[in-house]
Amino acid sequence: MVQEAYISLYKEQSEIIDSHSADLLNINRAAACEYLSKLGLSIYAQEYERDFGLNINRYRINADPYLSFKCDVPNIGAYIFFVLNDTFYPNSKQSKLPEGVIVCGLSEAIIKYSDLVKPYINRQMTINSDGNQAFNAMFAQDGLFVYIPKGLKMDKPLQLINLMHGNSDILAVSHNLIILEEDSSAQLLICDHVSGDSHYLTNRVTEVFVGKNAVYEHYKLENTHEKMTNICSLLLDQADNSEVLSNIITLHNNKTRNTVVANINGSHSSLSLNGLVLGDKDQNIDNTTTINHIEADSSSTELFKYVLDGQAKGKFYGMVKVYPNAQKTSAIQTNRNICISKKANMQTKPQLEIYADDVKCNHGATVGQLDENALFYLRSRGISEQESRMLLMYAFVHDVLENVRLDALKDRLKLLIEKRLRGELSKCNGCVICK
């Protein structure tokens, strides 16, 4: 089986993998391999059934992604960085970052800034219970490192472009580490894109640590193609009085598995976790979220919406867990879904586990179709059926977009979503690769 071949590959090439990485990334590889050997990757068969190539020798592609790919959001003015397949590519023409801010490859950061990295890296990983995280720990050799020092408010967003590129089927495994110290703030936009017609599989883990009184905004936009499988784990840790806003938007793909685990470890902290999925044809999109309220006086709101057409399949599994010490927790979890076609399928399972008695928590989910009365009303006003359906779908997802605080990104998303709802696949602004 191909799944078992990946485990054999690691065992045969472990010394080479270690030699091309850094010690803090190597530390858990053997344990992850042991867990996966017992698991056999059987429950992940669909994702890992193809024989993808892995760049364990760290060969660099002889291309500058900053010249060949421009996926900028107009007027956003972000600091832009690339991870090409699984390797961080520095931007030699980047404008100077604010003093004390560090953005570089994770392997480089482990070597140069070990004292900053060591207290955080792998702290949220659960390699003994999560097969995808174990796979990541076994193979990841690089990724993005971001450090925002105490008291610094970023003047403009950071943008990471994950670009898959190659002439053969490729598996990319990367690990990102984001650290915001006390009283700091930052915004990160992650864009997933592809170049070429090969099959691609990615397994990416992003650990985020948000310090006391810090504010962090996390935006993830996936706009790939029908041969792309994207496995992403977002692991959040919040300290006292911190604020986190997360928006996960999937516009086009083959298969997506998003896992979010948020540990609200500080009192008087807030989390807004949002997601939007537009799926058609045979797309398959899963969002699995866990919000752990560990300390008192914290709040969370969660809103995920799906619009599915064709034979698309969607899943939403959401868990909000309130621990015994987390009195006066406020948590709202909402999942709303529309299936345009009869063959589209949606599975939803919102859940609450409450071990405290002074809380305000509720959750709900709906699966339905477009409102025929509203559709009739628009048709009676002379609007075509296709345009009426697009307007109703756009109105349905509008409240998710309202959670986007970056105005330039919100404007760009409105255009991309409108085109997507019309059945168009829009290339990125200024992109010289997308056709």
N, C-alpha and C positions, 0 to 999 in steps of 0.2 A: 504493500500500500504506500501511496505517495506520502501520506501523513507520517507514517513511521520512518520514511526516508529522511524527513527533515530532522528527526531525532538522531538518526544514524549519522547524518551529515555533521551535526554539531559534535557528536562524540569523536568523529574522525578528524574534524578541523578545529577543535576547541583551542589548540595552541595558536593557530593562525588567527582565529577570531580575537583572542586575548591580545595578541601582539599588535594588532591594528586598532586597538581601543585603549581605554584608560581604566585604571585600577578600580575606581568606584562603579564603573559599569560592568566590570568582570566579576565582581564579588558574589553575585547571586546566580551566575549562569549554571553552575553545577546543580544547585538546589532546584532551579527551574526545570532543568533537564530531567532530574529525578522525578519530579512531580508529573511532568508530561509523559514520561516513560510508563508510569503507573496508569495514567489516564488514557494513554494511547491516542489522544486527539480525536477519539471516536465521535464525541459530540460536536466537534468542529469540522466534520468531514467535508461538508459542502464548501467551506471557505478554503481549505487547504488541499483539495483533491487534485488540483492541477500542479504540474511540475514546473514551478517558477524558478528563474535564476536569482541567485543571491550574490551580492557584491561583497563577499567576506574579505577579499583582498584589498578593498578600498580603492579600486581603480577610479580615477576621476574622469568624467566625461570631458572631452576636449571642446568645451563650449562655454560661453559666458551667458548664463540665463538672463542676466540684466540687459543684454543687448538683443536677445532673440525673443524674449517674452515680456510683454508689458501688460500686466493685469491690474492696472491702477484704477481706483474708483475716482472719477473726476472730482477735482477740488478737495480731496481728502488730505493731501499733503503729508502722507505718512512716511515714516522711516521704513524703507522696504528691504526685506531680506528673503533669500531663497533657501529652501531645502530641496535639492534636485535628487529625486529618488529618495535616498536615505542619507545624503551628505549635505552638510551646511556649506553654502558658498558665500563668503564675505563680499560685501559691496564696497569696492575700492573708491567709488565715487559718492558714497553716502555723505550727506551733510553731517557735521559734527553733532554727536549726541550730547545731551546735557551732562555736566560734570558729575561723575560718580556712577552714571548709568553704564551697564555692561550688556552688550548683545554680541554673542559669538556662538560658535559651535560648542556643543556640550562636552565633547572630548577635549577641546582646547580649554574650556573653562575648568575642567577637573584638574588639568595640569597647571594652569596659571593661577586659578583662584580656588584652590582646594579648600581653604578655610571657609569660604562662602558656600561652596557646594556641599561639603560633607554633612553638615547638620540636617540637610533637607532631602537629598537624592534617595530615592527608593523608600522613603518613609511612609508613603501612602500605597505602595505596591502590595498586592495580595497574591503572591505567586503560588501560594499553597492552596488557593481556592478558585482562582480565575485562570482558566487555560490560556486566554488571549494575552493576559498580562505576563504569564509565565513564558509564553512564546516570545513576547517582546524582550523580557529579561534575558532570554537565551541568545538572542541574535542582535539586539540593538547595539550599534557602535558609535552613533552620533545623533545629533538632533540640535534643537535650538536651546540656548541658555539666555535668560533675561534676568537682570538684577536691577531693581529700582531702590536706591538708598533711602534711608530714613528722611522723611520730610519733603521729598522731592515730588512735585506734581509735573507729570509729563506734559510738554507743551503741544504735542501732537501725537497721533496714534502710531503704534508699531504695526507693520503688516508683514506677515509670514506667508509666502507663496510656496505651497507644497506642489511641486511639478513632477509628474511622472513622465519619463522620456526614455525611449529605447526602441530598438528594432526587433526585440524578442520579448517573450513573456517575462515580467520582472516582479519580484517580491521586494518591497522596501519596508524595513523595520527601523523606526526611529523613536527617540525618547526626548521629550522637551521638559525643561525645568524653568518655571517662572516664579520669581521671589519678589514680593513687595514688602519692604520693611515698614515699620511703624509710620503712620501719618503720610504715607505716599499715595500716589494714584497713577494709574496707567490704563490704556485701552489697547487691546490686541485683536487684530483682524486676521484670521487664518483662512486662506483661500486654497481649495483643493482643485487642481487642474491636471489635464493630461495633454501630451503631445504624441502623435502616432496612433496606430491602429492595433497595437498589441494588447494582450490581456495583462492587466495590472492588479496586484494585490498589495494593499498597505496595511501595516499594523503599527499604529502610532499611539503612544502614551504621553499625556501631558499632565505633569504634576504642577499644581499652582498653590502657593502659600501666600495668604493675604494677611499681613500683620495688623496689629492693633490700630484702629482708626483709619485703616487704609481703604481705598476704593478701587475696585478692579472691574473692567468691562471686557468680556470675552465674546467675540463674534466668530462663528465658523460658517463658512459658505462653501458648499460643495456643488460644483458645476462641471461634471466630467463627461464620460461617455458610457456606452452600453457594454463595455468590456472591463469595467472598473469595479473592483470590490474593495470597500473601504471599512476597516475596522479601527475604531477610535475609542480611547478611554480618556475621559477628562476627570481628574481627581483633584478636588478642591478642599482646602483646609482654611478655615476662617478663625481669626482671633477676635478678641473683644472689640465691639463697636465697629466692626468691618462691614463693608457693603460690597456685594458681588452681583453683577448683572451678566447673564449668559444668554446668548441667542444662537441656536443651532439650526441652520437652514439648508435643506437638501432640495436642490432644483432638478438635478439630472444625474443619473448614475446607473449602475447595474444592481449592485447590492451594497447596502450600508448597514453597519452595526455600530451604533453609538451607545456607549456606556458612560453614564455620569454618576460619580459618587461624591457627594458633598458632605463634609463633616463640619458642622457649625459648632466649633469648639469654644467659642467665646460668647459671653452674654451681650445683649443689646446689639446683636449682629443681624443683618438681613440678606436674604438671597432671593433674586428674581431669576427663575430658570424657565426659558421659553424655547419653543421649537416650531418649525414649519416644514412640512413635507409636501411636495408636489410630485406625484408619481403617476406613470402611465406605462403602457406596454407591459413588459414582464418585470418591471423594477420591484425590488424588495428592500424595504426600509424599516429597520427596527430602532427604537429608542428605549433604552432601559435606564431608569433613573432611580437613585437612592439618595434621599436627604435625611441625614442623621442630626436631629436636634439634641445636642449633648448637654448644653448649659442653658440656664434660665433666661427668660426675657429675649428670646430671638424670634425671628419671623421668616417665613418663606412663602412665596407665591410661585406656582408652576402652571404654565399654559402651553400645551402642545396641540397643534392642529394639523390634520392631514386632509389632502384632496387627492383622491385616487381614481384613476380612469383605466381603461383597458383591462388587463389582467394583473394589475399591480397589487402587491401585498404589503400591508403595513402592520406593525406591531407597536404597541405602547405598553410597557410594564413600568409602573411607577410605584415606589415605596416611600412613604414618609414615616420615619420612626422617631418617636419622642421618648427620650430616656427619662428615668425617674427623677433626675436632678433638673430637668428642663421644664420647670413650672413656668406658667404664663407664656407658653409658646403659642404663636399664631401661625397656622399653616393652611394654605388653600391649594388644592391640586385639581386641575381641570384638563380634560382631554376631549376635544370635539373633532368629529370626523365626517367627511362627506364621501360617499362612493358614487361616482358619476355613472359608471357602468355596472351591470348586474354581475359581471365576472370579477370586479374588484373585490378585494377581501381585506377586512380590518379586524384585528384582534386587540382588545384593550383590557387592561387589568390594573386599575388604580387601587392602591392599598394604603391603609393606615395601621400602624402599630403604636399604641399609646400606653405608656407606663407612668404617666403623671396625671394628676386629677384636676389641675387648674390650667386648662388649655382651651384654645379655640381652634378646632381643626375640622375641615370638611373636604370632601373629594367627590368628583363626579365625572362621568363619561357618557358621550352620546355617539351613535353611529346612524347616519341618515342619508337622505338624498336632497337634491335641490328643492326648494320650496316651489311647488307647481303654481300656487296662487301668485307668488311674486313674479314667477316667470311669465304667467299669463298677463299680469299687469304691465310688465315691460313690453311684451309683444303687442299689447293693445295700444301702446304709445308709439308704435311704428318702428320699434327696435327689432332687428333680426333675431332669430332664435340663438344663433351662435354668439352674437354680441351680448344678448341678454344673459346667457349662461356665463359668459366671461365676467360680466359685471357682478353677478351674484356670487361667483367664486371669489372674486377680488374683495368684495365686501366681507365675505366670510373670514378671510385671512388678515383683514386690515388691522385688527387689534393686536396681532402678533407684531406687525411692523411698527406699531406705536411704541413698542418696547425698545426700539433701536434709537439710541441717543445721538449717534453720529449722523448729522443731517445729510452729509454727502453720501454716506452709505445707504441711508434710507431712500434717498432719491434714486440711487442706482438700483436698489432692490425693487422698487416699485416698477421700474422699466423692465427689469429681468423677469419679474413675476408676471407682469401683464403679457409679455411675449410668450412666456412658458405656458400660461393659461390659454393662449391662442394656438398652442401646438408648435410654436417656433422655438428653435434652439439658438439662443443669441450668443455670439462670440463676445469676448471681453473687449472693453474699450482699449484701442491701441494695440491689440494683440496681433502679432505677425505670424503666429503659428496656427491659431484656430482658422479653419477654412469655412 
